[in-house]
Amino acid sequence: MFDTIKDRLFCPFCGKQCKEDDYQTKDAGCLLASLTINELIEQYPNEATIKIYHTCDYCGKWIVINLEMLHLKLSQKDKPLTNEEFEKWASEQW
C-alpha cells in the first residue's frame, strides 16, 4: 500500500509538470490516501523525512524527493506553503 501526493510537482530533470496524484510515498499512513504536502506535514508531524517518488511521464527518469519535515515545518511560519513556495524550496534541494 501507499499514499499519493496530489500536488502537481515539476520533474527536476526535464522541468515538465507531472500529473496530479503521480508522486507516491510509503512513509506515511499507506492507506491509499491522496494528500498534499501540507497535509503530510500536519498528519505526520513526528516524521523526520518523508520520501516521495515517481517516474516522470515525459522523460522517464525515476524521481525521488526527500521531504525534510522539520525544515518544511520551520519554513511555514504558522502558515501552509503555497505551491510556488514549495516548488522554490524543492528546487533549492537539488
Secondary structure, DSSP 8 states (H G I E B T S, - for coil): --EEE-S--B-TTT--B--TT-EEESSS--SS-EE-HHHHHHH-TT-SEEEEEEE-TTT--EEEEEEEHHHHHHHHTTS---HHHHHHHHHHT-
